[in-house]
Every structure is written in structure tokens, then in C-alpha cells.
Amino acid sequence: MVLIGNPSSGGAVSWPLLPSAFGAVGRWLPPGASVNAQHTAVYFGDHQHAMPFLVLAAWATISCGVFCAWHRRPGDGRI
């Protein structure tokens, strides 16, 4: 997340100015989606898009699912 997500988030540099690989990947990672959601909320309050919120919801759902699956696995009692 830190090595790919933060440089490609579009926070410091707009997506059109990023290399094409970073611009394509950054929108689907949490840092890029949160920057996009904040940007549209501040500058275009009446015309927000659902895509960044759906991306953040998907990441939250996936991470909660992984946590629950990892927490319920049988083990030797260690964390």
C-alpha cells in the first residue's frame, strides 16, 4: 500500500500527470479512492461519484473478511 498506493493516489500530483500505470492502479487502492472522494466532496459537492466510496467499501469488506477468516482458523493459540 505504501510503495504503490501513496505515490499513485493522486494527492500530491493529479492522475493525468502520473505515469499511466500509476494512474490506472491508484484509483482502485484505498489512498487513491479516499483522495478522489475528498476531492469531489470539496470541489464538486453536488456532483459526487459513487465509485470511490464503492472502492473503499470493497476494501473494508475484503479486509474484514480476511480478518474473520484468519481469526477463526484453528491454531495453537498463539497470535
All heavy atoms as a GROMACS GRO file, in nm:
protein
  589
    1MET      N    1   0.082  -0.119   0.000
    1MET     CA    2   0.000   0.000   0.000
    1MET      C    3   0.086   0.125   0.000
    1MET      O    4   0.056   0.220  -0.069
    1MET     CB    5  -0.087   0.003   0.125
    1MET     CG    6  -0.219  -0.062   0.120
    1MET     SD    7  -0.316  -0.035  -0.023
    1MET     CE    8  -0.410  -0.181  -0.014
    2VAL      N    9   0.191   0.125   0.080
    2VAL     CA   10   0.272   0.247   0.092
    2VAL      C   11   0.354   0.270  -0.034
    2VAL      O   12   0.361   0.383  -0.083
    2VAL     CB   13   0.363   0.239   0.216
    2VAL    CG1   14   0.458   0.357   0.222
    2VAL    CG2   15   0.279   0.233   0.343
    3LEU      N   16   0.413   0.165  -0.087
    3LEU     CA   17   0.500   0.183  -0.204
    3LEU      C   18   0.425   0.211  -0.332
    3LEU      O   19   0.474   0.283  -0.419
    3LEU     CB   20   0.588   0.059  -0.222
    3LEU     CG   21   0.689   0.035  -0.112
    3LEU    CD1   22   0.765  -0.095  -0.137
    3LEU    CD2   23   0.784   0.151  -0.098
    4ILE      N   24   0.305   0.156  -0.347
    4ILE     CA   25   0.228   0.177  -0.470
    4ILE      C   26   0.110   0.271  -0.446
    4ILE      O   27   0.083   0.357  -0.529
    4ILE     CB   28   0.178   0.042  -0.524
    4ILE    CG1   29   0.297  -0.045  -0.564
    4ILE    CG2   30   0.087   0.063  -0.644
    4ILE    CD1   31   0.260  -0.184  -0.604
    5GLY      N   32   0.042   0.258  -0.334
    5GLY     CA   33  -0.080   0.333  -0.310
    5GLY      C   34  -0.059   0.482  -0.291
    5GLY      O   35  -0.131   0.563  -0.349
    6ASN      N   36   0.039   0.520  -0.211
    6ASN     CA   37   0.058   0.663  -0.185
    6ASN      C   38   0.109   0.740  -0.306
    6ASN      O   39   0.057   0.847  -0.336
    6ASN     CB   40   0.149   0.684  -0.064
    6ASN     CG   41   0.080   0.649   0.065
    6ASN    OD1   42  -0.042   0.640   0.070
    6ASN    ND2   43   0.156   0.626   0.169
    7PRO      N   44   0.210   0.692  -0.379
    7PRO     CA   45   0.252   0.768  -0.497
    7PRO      C   46   0.145   0.775  -0.606
    7PRO      O   47   0.139   0.871  -0.681
    7PRO     CB   48   0.375   0.693  -0.549
    7PRO     CG   49   0.422   0.610  -0.436
    7PRO     CD   50   0.301   0.581  -0.353
    8SER      N   51   0.062   0.673  -0.614
    8SER     CA   52  -0.039   0.671  -0.720
    8SER      C   53  -0.174   0.725  -0.676
    8SER      O   54  -0.271   0.716  -0.750
    8SER     CB   55  -0.056   0.528  -0.771
    8SER     OG   56  -0.108   0.445  -0.670
    9SER      N   57  -0.184   0.781  -0.556
    9SER     CA   58  -0.314   0.824  -0.503
    9SER      C   59  -0.369   0.947  -0.573
    9SER      O   60  -0.488   0.969  -0.573
    9SER     CB   61  -0.302   0.852  -0.354
    9SER     OG   62  -0.222   0.966  -0.330
   10GLY      N   63  -0.284   1.028  -0.632
   10GLY     CA   64  -0.330   1.149  -0.696
   10GLY      C   65  -0.341   1.265  -0.599
   10GLY      O   66  -0.396   1.369  -0.633
   11GLY      N   67  -0.291   1.249  -0.478
   11GLY     CA   68  -0.298   1.355  -0.379
   11GLY      C   69  -0.198   1.465  -0.405
   11GLY      O   70  -0.231   1.583  -0.405
   12ALA      N   71  -0.073   1.429  -0.425
   12ALA     CA   72   0.031   1.529  -0.449
   12ALA      C   73   0.035   1.572  -0.595
   12ALA      O   74   0.060   1.688  -0.626
   12ALA     CB   75   0.166   1.474  -0.408
   13VAL      N   76   0.011   1.478  -0.684
   13VAL     CA   77   0.015   1.505  -0.828
   13VAL      C   78  -0.112   1.448  -0.889
   13VAL      O   79  -0.152   1.337  -0.859
   13VAL     CB   80   0.138   1.438  -0.893
   13VAL    CG1   81   0.140   1.461  -1.041
   13VAL    CG2   82   0.266   1.490  -0.831
   14SER      N   83  -0.176   1.524  -0.973
   14SER     CA   84  -0.301   1.481  -1.035
   14SER      C   85  -0.279   1.356  -1.120
   14SER      O   86  -0.172   1.334  -1.175
   14SER     CB   87  -0.356   1.594  -1.121
   14SER     OG   88  -0.476   1.555  -1.183
   15TRP      N   89  -0.385   1.273  -1.133
   15TRP     CA   90  -0.374   1.148  -1.209
   15TRP      C   91  -0.331   1.168  -1.354
   15TRP      O   92  -0.255   1.087  -1.405
   15TRP     CB   93  -0.505   1.070  -1.205
   15TRP     CG   94  -0.525   0.994  -1.080
   15TRP    CD1   95  -0.428   0.930  -1.008
   15TRP    CD2   96  -0.645   0.975  -1.009
   15TRP    NE1   97  -0.481   0.872  -0.897
   15TRP    CE2   98  -0.616   0.898  -0.894
   15TRP    CE3   99  -0.775   1.016  -1.030
   15TRP    CZ2  100  -0.711   0.860  -0.804
   15TRP    CZ3  101  -0.870   0.977  -0.939
   15TRP    CH2  102  -0.839   0.901  -0.827
   16PRO      N  103  -0.376   1.269  -1.425
   16PRO     CA  104  -0.329   1.285  -1.562
   16PRO      C  105  -0.179   1.310  -1.572
   16PRO      O  106  -0.119   1.285  -1.676
   16PRO     CB  107  -0.408   1.404  -1.615
   16PRO     CG  108  -0.530   1.409  -1.532
   16PRO     CD  109  -0.488   1.361  -1.397
   17LEU      N  110  -0.116   1.358  -1.466
   17LEU     CA  111   0.027   1.384  -1.468
   17LEU      C  112   0.111   1.266  -1.423
   17LEU      O  113   0.233   1.268  -1.436
   17LEU     CB  114   0.059   1.506  -1.381
   17LEU     CG  115  -0.009   1.636  -1.422
   17LEU    CD1  116   0.020   1.745  -1.321
   17LEU    CD2  117   0.033   1.677  -1.561
   18LEU      N  118   0.047   1.162  -1.369
   18LEU     CA  119   0.119   1.043  -1.326
   18LEU      C  120   0.147   0.952  -1.445
   18LEU      O  121   0.078   0.958  -1.547
   18LEU     CB  122   0.035   0.966  -1.224
   18LEU     CG  123   0.017   1.029  -1.086
   18LEU    CD1  124  -0.084   0.950  -1.007
   18LEU    CD2  125   0.148   1.035  -1.014
   19PRO      N  126   0.248   0.865  -1.434
   19PRO     CA  127   0.265   0.762  -1.538
   19PRO      C  128   0.139   0.678  -1.549
   19PRO      O  129   0.065   0.660  -1.453
   19PRO     CB  130   0.383   0.680  -1.486
   19PRO     CG  131   0.456   0.769  -1.393
   19PRO     CD  132   0.352   0.860  -1.334
   20SER      N  133   0.114   0.625  -1.667
   20SER     CA  134  -0.014   0.556  -1.693
   20SER      C  135  -0.038   0.438  -1.599
   20SER      O  136  -0.152   0.413  -1.560
   20SER     CB  137  -0.019   0.510  -1.838
   20SER     OG  138   0.086   0.420  -1.865
   21ALA      N  139   0.066   0.365  -1.561
   21ALA     CA  140   0.048   0.250  -1.471
   21ALA      C  141   0.000   0.297  -1.333
   21ALA      O  142  -0.090   0.238  -1.274
   21ALA     CB  143   0.177   0.171  -1.458
   22PHE      N  144   0.061   0.404  -1.281
   22PHE     CA  145   0.019   0.456  -1.151
   22PHE      C  146  -0.122   0.511  -1.157
   22PHE      O  147  -0.201   0.495  -1.065
   22PHE     CB  148   0.114   0.565  -1.102
   22PHE     CG  149   0.238   0.514  -1.035
   22PHE    CD1  150   0.358   0.578  -1.055
   22PHE    CD2  151   0.234   0.405  -0.952
   22PHE    CE1  152   0.473   0.533  -0.993
   22PHE    CE2  153   0.347   0.358  -0.890
   22PHE     CZ  154   0.467   0.422  -0.910
   23GLY      N  155  -0.155   0.579  -1.264
   23GLY     CA  156  -0.289   0.636  -1.278
   23GLY      C  157  -0.397   0.530  -1.283
   23GLY      O  158  -0.506   0.547  -1.230
   24ALA      N  159  -0.366   0.418  -1.348
   24ALA     CA  160  -0.465   0.310  -1.361
   24ALA      C  161  -0.482   0.235  -1.229
   24ALA      O  162  -0.593   0.198  -1.192
   24ALA     CB  163  -0.422   0.213  -1.470
   25VAL      N  164  -0.374   0.212  -1.157
   25VAL     CA  165  -0.379   0.134  -1.034
   25VAL      C  166  -0.427   0.219  -0.916
   25VAL      O  167  -0.500   0.172  -0.829
   25VAL     CB  168  -0.240   0.075  -1.003
   25VAL    CG1  169  -0.234   0.012  -0.866
   25VAL    CG2  170  -0.202  -0.026  -1.108
   26GLY      N  171  -0.389   0.345  -0.913
   26GLY     CA  172  -0.414   0.430  -0.798
   26GLY      C  173  -0.559   0.450  -0.763
   26GLY      O  174  -0.594   0.466  -0.647
   27ARG      N  175  -0.646   0.448  -0.859
   27ARG     CA  176  -0.788   0.470  -0.833
   27ARG      C  177  -0.854   0.354  -0.762
   27ARG      O  178  -0.959   0.369  -0.702
   27ARG     CB  179  -0.862   0.496  -0.964
   27ARG     CG  180  -0.814   0.621  -1.030
   27ARG     CD  181  -0.881   0.643  -1.160
   27ARG     NE  182  -0.818   0.757  -1.226
   27ARG     CZ  183  -0.856   0.806  -1.341
   27ARG    NH1  184  -0.957   0.751  -1.403
   27ARG    NH2  185  -0.794   0.908  -1.394
   28TRP      N  186  -0.793   0.236  -0.770
   28TRP     CA  187  -0.851   0.116  -0.712
   28TRP      C  188  -0.791   0.080  -0.577
   28TRP      O  189  -0.828  -0.021  -0.518
   28TRP     CB  190  -0.838  -0.002  -0.808
   28TRP     CG  191  -0.909   0.027  -0.935
   28TRP    CD1  192  -0.854   0.064  -1.055
   28TRP    CD2  193  -1.050   0.027  -0.957
   28TRP    NE1  194  -0.952   0.085  -1.147
   28TRP    CE2  195  -1.074   0.064  -1.091
   28TRP    CE3  196  -1.160   0.000  -0.875
   28TRP    CZ2  197  -1.201   0.073  -1.143
   28TRP    CZ3  198  -1.287   0.009  -0.928
   28TRP    CH2  199  -1.306   0.045  -1.061
   29LEU      N  200  -0.699   0.161  -0.527
   29LEU     CA  201  -0.639   0.140  -0.396
   29LEU      C  202  -0.699   0.240  -0.297
   29LEU      O  203  -0.744   0.348  -0.336
   29LEU     CB  204  -0.488   0.156  -0.404
   29LEU     CG  205  -0.416   0.053  -0.490
   29LEU    CD1  206  -0.269   0.086  -0.501
   29LEU    CD2  207  -0.435  -0.086  -0.436
   30PRO      N  208  -0.702   0.208  -0.168
   30PRO     CA  209  -0.766   0.297  -0.070
   30PRO      C  210  -0.712   0.441  -0.068
   30PRO      O  211  -0.793   0.534  -0.058
   30PRO     CB  212  -0.742   0.227   0.063
   30PRO     CG  213  -0.728   0.084   0.028
   30PRO     CD  214  -0.663   0.081  -0.108
   31PRO      N  215  -0.581   0.465  -0.077
   31PRO     CA  216  -0.537   0.605  -0.075
   31PRO      C  217  -0.592   0.686  -0.194
   31PRO      O  218  -0.634   0.800  -0.178
   31PRO     CB  219  -0.385   0.597  -0.080
   31PRO     CG  220  -0.352   0.463  -0.029
   31PRO     CD  221  -0.465   0.375  -0.072
   32GLY      N  222  -0.592   0.626  -0.312
   32GLY     CA  223  -0.643   0.696  -0.429
   32GLY      C  224  -0.793   0.719  -0.423
   32GLY      O  225  -0.843   0.825  -0.462
   33ALA      N  226  -0.865   0.620  -0.373
   33ALA     CA  227  -1.011   0.635  -0.362
   33ALA      C  228  -1.047   0.741  -0.259
   33ALA      O  229  -1.140   0.819  -0.280
   33ALA     CB  230  -1.074   0.501  -0.325
   34SER      N  231  -0.973   0.747  -0.149
   34SER     CA  232  -1.005   0.847  -0.048
   34SER      C  233  -0.970   0.988  -0.096
   34SER      O  234  -1.045   1.082  -0.069
   34SER     CB  235  -0.933   0.816   0.084
   34SER     OG  236  -0.793   0.824   0.067
   35VAL      N  237  -0.860   1.002  -0.170
   35VAL     CA  238  -0.827   1.133  -0.226
   35VAL      C  239  -0.933   1.175  -0.328
   35VAL      O  240  -0.976   1.291  -0.330
   35VAL     CB  241  -0.686   1.131  -0.291
   35VAL    CG1  242  -0.663   1.253  -0.378
   35VAL    CG2  243  -0.580   1.122  -0.184
   36ASN      N  244  -0.980   1.082  -0.409
   36ASN     CA  245  -1.083   1.112  -0.508
   36ASN      C  246  -1.214   1.151  -0.439
   36ASN      O  247  -1.280   1.246  -0.480
   36ASN     CB  248  -1.104   0.991  -0.599
   36ASN     CG  249  -1.187   1.024  -0.719
   36ASN    OD1  250  -1.224   1.139  -0.743
   36ASN    ND2  251  -1.217   0.923  -0.799
   37ALA      N  252  -1.250   1.080  -0.334
   37ALA     CA  253  -1.373   1.113  -0.261
   37ALA      C  254  -1.364   1.250  -0.194
   37ALA      O  255  -1.460   1.328  -0.199
   37ALA     CB  256  -1.403   1.005  -0.157
   38GLN      N  257  -1.250   1.280  -0.135
   38GLN     CA  258  -1.232   1.411  -0.072
   38GLN      C  259  -1.231   1.523  -0.176
   38GLN      O  260  -1.287   1.629  -0.153
   38GLN     CB  261  -1.102   1.412   0.008
   38GLN     CG  262  -1.104   1.323   0.128
   38GLN     CD  263  -0.968   1.311   0.192
   38GLN    OE1  264  -0.882   1.395   0.173
   38GLN    NE2  265  -0.949   1.207   0.269
   39HIS      N  266  -1.167   1.498  -0.288
   39HIS     CA  267  -1.159   1.599  -0.393
   39HIS      C  268  -1.297   1.633  -0.446
   39HIS      O  269  -1.332   1.750  -0.461
   39HIS     CB  270  -1.070   1.547  -0.506
   39HIS     CG  271  -1.058   1.641  -0.620
   39HIS    ND1  272  -1.133   1.629  -0.734
   39HIS    CD2  273  -0.980   1.750  -0.639
   39HIS    CE1  274  -1.103   1.726  -0.817
   39HIS    NE2  275  -1.009   1.800  -0.762
   40THR      N  276  -1.378   1.533  -0.474
   40THR     CA  277  -1.512   1.561  -0.526
   40THR      C  278  -1.603   1.621  -0.419
   40THR      O  279  -1.690   1.701  -0.451
   40THR     CB  280  -1.578   1.434  -0.584
   40THR    OG1  281  -1.581   1.332  -0.485
   40THR    CG2  282  -1.503   1.385  -0.707
   41ALA      N  283  -1.582   1.586  -0.292
   41ALA     CA  284  -1.663   1.644  -0.186
   41ALA      C  285  -1.631   1.792  -0.166
   41ALA      O  286  -1.721   1.872  -0.141
   41ALA     CB  287  -1.640   1.568  -0.055
   42VAL      N  288  -1.504   1.828  -0.179
   42VAL     CA  289  -1.465   1.967  -0.156
   42VAL      C  290  -1.498   2.055  -0.276
   42VAL      O  291  -1.555   2.163  -0.262
   42VAL     CB  292  -1.315   1.975  -0.123
   42VAL    CG1  293  -1.265   2.119  -0.124
   42VAL    CG2  294  -1.288   1.911   0.013
   43TYR      N  295  -1.463   2.009  -0.395
   43TYR     CA  296  -1.476   2.095  -0.512
   43TYR      C  297  -1.606   2.077  -0.589
   43TYR      O  298  -1.650   2.168  -0.657
   43TYR     CB  299  -1.358   2.072  -0.607
   43TYR     CG  300  -1.227   2.117  -0.547
   43TYR    CD1  301  -1.130   2.024  -0.510
   43TYR    CD2  302  -1.201   2.250  -0.524
   43TYR    CE1  303  -1.011   2.065  -0.454
   43TYR    CE2  304  -1.083   2.293  -0.468
   43TYR     CZ  305  -0.988   2.199  -0.433
   43TYR     OH  306  -0.871   2.240  -0.377
   44PHE      N  307  -1.664   1.958  -0.584
   44PHE     CA  308  -1.786   1.929  -0.660
   44PHE      C  309  -1.889   1.866  -0.568
   44PHE      O  310  -1.932   1.753  -0.589
   44PHE     CB  311  -1.755   1.836  -0.777
   44PHE     CG  312  -1.642   1.882  -0.864
   44PHE    CD1  313  -1.518   1.821  -0.858
   44PHE    CD2  314  -1.659   1.990  -0.949
   44PHE    CE1  315  -1.414   1.865  -0.937
   44PHE    CE2  316  -1.555   2.034  -1.028
   44PHE     CZ  317  -1.432   1.972  -1.022
   45GLY      N  318  -1.929   1.937  -0.465
   45GLY     CA  319  -2.018   1.882  -0.362
   45GLY      C  320  -2.150   1.831  -0.414
   45GLY      O  321  -2.205   1.735  -0.362
   46ASP      N  322  -2.204   1.893  -0.518
   46ASP     CA  323  -2.333   1.850  -0.571
   46ASP      C  324  -2.323   1.737  -0.673
   46ASP      O  325  -2.425   1.685  -0.717
   46ASP     CB  326  -2.405   1.969  -0.636
   46ASP     CG  327  -2.439   2.076  -0.534
   46ASP    OD1  328  -2.453   2.041  -0.415
   46ASP    OD2  329  -2.450   2.193  -0.572
   47HIS      N  330  -2.202   1.701  -0.712
   47HIS     CA  331  -2.183   1.602  -0.818
   47HIS      C  332  -2.083   1.495  -0.776
   47HIS      O  333  -1.988   1.465  -0.849
   47HIS     CB  334  -2.135   1.669  -0.947
   47HIS     CG  335  -2.228   1.774  -0.996
   47HIS    ND1  336  -2.350   1.744  -1.052
   47HIS    CD2  337  -2.220   1.908  -0.995
   47HIS    CE1  338  -2.411   1.856  -1.086
   47HIS    NE2  339  -2.335   1.958  -1.051
   48GLN      N  340  -2.104   1.436  -0.661
   48GLN     CA  341  -2.013   1.332  -0.615
   48GLN      C  342  -2.040   1.201  -0.688
   48GLN      O  343  -2.152   1.173  -0.728
   48GLN     CB  344  -2.027   1.310  -0.466
   48GLN     CG  345  -1.974   1.427  -0.386
   48GLN     CD  346  -1.968   1.395  -0.238
   48GLN    OE1  347  -1.988   1.281  -0.198
   48GLN    NE2  348  -1.941   1.494  -0.158
   49HIS      N  349  -1.934   1.123  -0.705
   49HIS     CA  350  -1.945   0.993  -0.770
   49HIS      C  351  -1.946   0.883  -0.664
   49HIS      O  352  -1.886   0.897  -0.557
   49HIS     CB  353  -1.828   0.971  -0.864
   49HIS     CG  354  -1.824   1.069  -0.976
   49HIS    ND1  355  -1.719   1.155  -0.994
   49HIS    CD2  356  -1.914   1.097  -1.072
   49HIS    CE1  357  -1.743   1.231  -1.099
   49HIS    NE2  358  -1.861   1.198  -1.149
   50ALA      N  359  -2.009   0.773  -0.696
   50ALA     CA  360  -2.017   0.661  -0.602
   50ALA      C  361  -1.894   0.572  -0.609
   50ALA      O  362  -1.866   0.498  -0.513
   50ALA     CB  363  -2.141   0.577  -0.632
   51MET      N  364  -1.816   0.578  -0.718
   51MET     CA  365  -1.705   0.486  -0.738
   51MET      C  366  -1.603   0.488  -0.624
   51MET      O  367  -1.566   0.382  -0.573
   51MET     CB  368  -1.636   0.514  -0.872
   51MET     CG  369  -1.546   0.402  -0.919
   51MET     SD  370  -1.371   0.410  -0.880
   51MET     CE  371  -1.317   0.567  -0.931
   52PRO      N  372  -1.554   0.604  -0.576
   52PRO     CA  373  -1.456   0.597  -0.468
   52PRO      C  374  -1.512   0.538  -0.339
   52PRO      O  375  -1.442   0.466  -0.268
   52PRO     CB  376  -1.413   0.742  -0.445
   52PRO     CG  377  -1.492   0.826  -0.535
   52PRO     CD  378  -1.574   0.740  -0.623
   53PHE      N  379  -1.639   0.563  -0.312
   53PHE     CA  380  -1.700   0.506  -0.192
   53PHE      C  381  -1.719   0.355  -0.207
   53PHE      O  382  -1.705   0.281  -0.110
   53PHE     CB  383  -1.832   0.575  -0.163
   53PHE     CG  384  -1.816   0.722  -0.135
   53PHE    CD1  385  -1.852   0.815  -0.230
   53PHE    CD2  386  -1.761   0.766  -0.016
   53PHE    CE1  387  -1.836   0.951  -0.206
   53PHE    CE2  388  -1.745   0.901   0.010
   53PHE     CZ  389  -1.782   0.994  -0.086
   54LEU      N  390  -1.749   0.309  -0.327
   54LEU     CA  391  -1.762   0.166  -0.351
   54LEU      C  392  -1.627   0.096  -0.338
   54LEU      O  393  -1.618  -0.016  -0.287
   54LEU     CB  394  -1.824   0.140  -0.488
   54LEU     CG  395  -1.969   0.186  -0.505
   54LEU    CD1  396  -2.013   0.167  -0.649
   54LEU    CD2  397  -2.059   0.111  -0.410
   55VAL      N  398  -1.521   0.162  -0.386
   55VAL     CA  399  -1.387   0.105  -0.373
   55VAL      C  400  -1.349   0.094  -0.226
   55VAL      O  401  -1.297  -0.010  -0.182
   55VAL     CB  402  -1.284   0.191  -0.451
   55VAL    CG1  403  -1.142   0.150  -0.418
   55VAL    CG2  404  -1.308   0.183  -0.600
   56LEU      N  405  -1.374   0.199  -0.149
   56LEU     CA  406  -1.342   0.194  -0.006
   56LEU      C  407  -1.426   0.089   0.067
   56LEU      O  408  -1.376   0.018   0.154
   56LEU     CB  409  -1.362   0.332   0.057
   56LEU     CG  410  -1.262   0.438   0.012
   56LEU    CD1  411  -1.305   0.574   0.065
   56LEU    CD2  412  -1.123   0.404   0.058
   57ALA      N  413  -1.553   0.077   0.030
   57ALA     CA  414  -1.639  -0.025   0.091
   57ALA      C  415  -1.592  -0.165   0.056
   57ALA      O  416  -1.594  -0.255   0.140
   57ALA     CB  417  -1.783  -0.005   0.048
   58ALA      N  418  -1.548  -0.185  -0.068
   58ALA     CA  419  -1.497  -0.317  -0.109
   58ALA      C  420  -1.371  -0.352  -0.031
   58ALA      O  421  -1.356  -0.466   0.015
   58ALA     CB  422  -1.470  -0.318  -0.259
   59TRP      N  423  -1.278  -0.258  -0.016
   59TRP     CA  424  -1.157  -0.284   0.061
   59TRP      C  425  -1.190  -0.312   0.206
   59TRP      O  426  -1.128  -0.400   0.268
   59TRP     CB  427  -1.059  -0.167   0.050
   59TRP     CG  428  -0.976  -0.174  -0.074
   59TRP    CD1  429  -0.997  -0.108  -0.190
   59TRP    CD2  430  -0.858  -0.253  -0.093
   59TRP    NE1  431  -0.899  -0.141  -0.281
   59TRP    CE2  432  -0.813  -0.228  -0.223
   59TRP    CE3  433  -0.788  -0.340  -0.012
   59TRP    CZ2  434  -0.700  -0.290  -0.275
   59TRP    CZ3  435  -0.673  -0.401  -0.064
   59TRP    CH2  436  -0.631  -0.376  -0.194
   60ALA      N  437  -1.285  -0.241   0.264
   60ALA     CA  438  -1.323  -0.266   0.403
   60ALA      C  439  -1.386  -0.404   0.418
   60ALA      O  440  -1.357  -0.477   0.514
   60ALA     CB  441  -1.420  -0.158   0.451
   61THR      N  442  -1.471  -0.442   0.323
   61THR     CA  443  -1.535  -0.573   0.329
   61THR      C  444  -1.434  -0.685   0.314
   61THR      O  445  -1.437  -0.784   0.388
   61THR     CB  446  -1.642  -0.583   0.218
   61THR    OG1  447  -1.736  -0.477   0.235
   61THR    CG2  448  -1.713  -0.716   0.222
   62ILE      N  449  -1.342  -0.670   0.219
   62ILE     CA  450  -1.239  -0.772   0.198
   62ILE      C  451  -1.149  -0.784   0.320
   62ILE      O  452  -1.119  -0.896   0.364
   62ILE     CB  453  -1.157  -0.739   0.071
   62ILE    CG1  454  -1.243  -0.757  -0.053
   62ILE    CG2  455  -1.032  -0.825   0.063
   62ILE    CD1  456  -1.182  -0.701  -0.179
   63SER      N  457  -1.107  -0.671   0.376
   63SER     CA  458  -1.018  -0.677   0.492
   63SER      C  459  -1.088  -0.736   0.614
   63SER      O  460  -1.027  -0.812   0.690
   63SER     CB  461  -0.960  -0.540   0.523
   63SER     OG  462  -1.063  -0.450   0.556
   64CYS      N  463  -1.215  -0.705   0.633
   64CYS     CA  464  -1.290  -0.766   0.744
   64CYS      C  465  -1.308  -0.916   0.723
   64CYS      O  466  -1.300  -0.994   0.818
   64CYS     CB  467  -1.425  -0.698   0.760
   64CYS     SG  468  -1.415  -0.534   0.832
   65GLY      N  469  -1.332  -0.955   0.599
   65GLY     CA  470  -1.344  -1.098   0.569
   65GLY      C  471  -1.214  -1.173   0.594
   65GLY      O  472  -1.215  -1.283   0.650
   66VAL      N  473  -1.102  -1.115   0.555
   66VAL     CA  474  -0.973  -1.178   0.580
   66VAL      C  475  -0.946  -1.186   0.729
   66VAL      O  476  -0.898  -1.288   0.779
   66VAL     CB  477  -0.860  -1.101   0.506
   66VAL    CG1  478  -0.723  -1.146   0.551
   66VAL    CG2  479  -0.875  -1.118   0.356
   67PHE      N  480  -0.977  -1.080   0.801
   67PHE     CA  481  -0.958  -1.081   0.945
   67PHE      C  482  -1.040  -1.190   1.011
   67PHE      O  483  -0.991  -1.264   1.096
   67PHE     CB  484  -0.992  -0.946   1.006
   67PHE     CG  485  -0.987  -0.946   1.156
   67PHE    CD1  486  -0.866  -0.942   1.223
   67PHE    CD2  487  -1.103  -0.952   1.230
   67PHE    CE1  488  -0.861  -0.944   1.361
   67PHE    CE2  489  -1.100  -0.954   1.368
   67PHE     CZ  490  -0.979  -0.950   1.434
   68CYS      N  491  -1.168  -1.200   0.975
   68CYS     CA  492  -1.255  -1.302   1.034
   68CYS      C  493  -1.209  -1.442   1.000
   68CYS      O  494  -1.210  -1.532   1.085
   68CYS     CB  495  -1.400  -1.280   0.989
   68CYS     SG  496  -1.476  -1.136   1.062
   69ALA      N  497  -1.167  -1.463   0.877
   69ALA     CA  498  -1.118  -1.595   0.837
   69ALA      C  499  -0.989  -1.629   0.911
   69ALA      O  500  -0.968  -1.743   0.952
   69ALA     CB  501  -1.096  -1.600   0.686
   70TRP      N  502  -0.902  -1.532   0.928
   70TRP     CA  503  -0.775  -1.556   0.996
   70TRP      C  504  -0.799  -1.578   1.146
   70TRP      O  505  -0.734  -1.660   1.208
   70TRP     CB  506  -0.684  -1.436   0.975
   70TRP     CG  507  -0.545  -1.458   1.026
   70TRP    CD1  508  -0.497  -1.423   1.148
   70TRP    CD2  509  -0.439  -1.521   0.958
   70TRP    NE1  510  -0.366  -1.458   1.160
   70TRP    CE2  511  -0.328  -1.520   1.044
   70TRP    CE3  512  -0.427  -1.579   0.832
   70TRP    CZ2  513  -0.206  -1.575   1.007
   70TRP    CZ3  514  -0.304  -1.632   0.797
   70TRP    CH2  515  -0.196  -1.630   0.883
   71HIS      N  516  -0.894  -1.505   1.202
   71HIS     CA  517  -0.921  -1.514   1.345
   71HIS      C  518  -0.985  -1.648   1.380
   71HIS      O  519  -0.962  -1.700   1.489
   71HIS     CB  520  -1.014  -1.398   1.387
   71HIS     CG  521  -1.041  -1.394   1.532
   71HIS    ND1  522  -0.945  -1.361   1.626
   71HIS    CD2  523  -1.155  -1.418   1.601
   71HIS    CE1  524  -0.999  -1.366   1.745
   71HIS    NE2  525  -1.127  -1.399   1.734
   72ARG      N  526  -1.064  -1.704   1.293
   72ARG     CA  527  -1.138  -1.828   1.322
   72ARG      C  528  -1.062  -1.954   1.283
   72ARG      O  529  -1.112  -2.063   1.302
   72ARG     CB  530  -1.272  -1.826   1.247
   72ARG     CG  531  -1.364  -1.725   1.305
   72ARG     CD  532  -1.498  -1.731   1.238
   72ARG     NE  533  -1.583  -1.627   1.294
   72ARG     CZ  534  -1.686  -1.576   1.233
   72ARG    NH1  535  -1.720  -1.620   1.114
   72ARG    NH2  536  -1.757  -1.483   1.290
   73ARG      N  537  -0.945  -1.939   1.227
   73ARG     CA  538  -0.872  -2.059   1.186
   73ARG      C  539  -0.820  -2.134   1.307
   73ARG      O  540  -0.786  -2.073   1.409
   73ARG     CB  541  -0.758  -2.022   1.091
   73ARG     CG  542  -0.645  -1.952   1.160
   73ARG     CD  543  -0.535  -1.918   1.060
   73ARG     NE  544  -0.434  -1.838   1.124
   73ARG     CZ  545  -0.331  -1.887   1.189
   73ARG    NH1  546  -0.315  -2.017   1.200
   73ARG    NH2  547  -0.243  -1.808   1.246
   74PRO      N  548  -0.815  -2.266   1.297
   74PRO     CA  549  -0.763  -2.343   1.410
   74PRO      C  550  -0.612  -2.323   1.419
   74PRO      O  551  -0.542  -2.315   1.318
   74PRO     CB  552  -0.798  -2.487   1.374
   74PRO     CG  553  -0.817  -2.488   1.228
   74PRO     CD  554  -0.863  -2.350   1.191
   75GLY      N  555  -0.564  -2.313   1.538
   75GLY     CA  556  -0.420  -2.294   1.556
   75GLY      C  557  -0.377  -2.342   1.692
   75GLY      O  558  -0.450  -2.408   1.766
   76ASP      N  559  -0.258  -2.303   1.727
   76ASP     CA  560  -0.203  -2.347   1.854
   76ASP      C  561  -0.224  -2.245   1.966
   76ASP      O  562  -0.164  -2.256   2.072
   76ASP     CB  563  -0.054  -2.379   1.840
   76ASP     CG  564   0.026  -2.261   1.786
   76ASP    OD1  565  -0.036  -2.155   1.760
   76ASP    OD2  566   0.148  -2.275   1.772
   77GLY      N  567  -0.307  -2.145   1.944
   77GLY     CA  568  -0.339  -2.048   2.046
   77GLY      C  569  -0.252  -1.924   2.043
   77GLY      O  570  -0.275  -1.831   2.117
   78ARG      N  571  -0.150  -1.924   1.959
   78ARG     CA  572  -0.065  -1.805   1.951
   78ARG      C  573  -0.126  -1.704   1.855
   78ARG      O  574  -0.203  -1.737   1.767
   78ARG     CB  575   0.074  -1.842   1.900
   78ARG     CG  576   0.152  -1.922   2.002
   78ARG     CD  577   0.292  -1.941   1.957
   78ARG     NE  578   0.291  -2.028   1.839
   78ARG     CZ  579   0.397  -2.048   1.762
   78ARG    NH1  580   0.509  -1.984   1.787
   78ARG    NH2  581   0.390  -2.129   1.659
   79ILE      N  582  -0.089  -1.580   1.875
   79ILE     CA  583  -0.139  -1.472   1.788
   79ILE      C  584  -0.049  -1.458   1.668
   79ILE      O  585   0.066  -1.468   1.670
   79ILE     CB  586  -0.147  -1.340   1.864
   79ILE    CG1  587  -0.248  -1.353   1.975
   79ILE    CG2  588  -0.185  -1.226   1.772
   79ILE    CD1  589  -0.261  -1.234   2.065
   0.00000   0.00000   0.00000
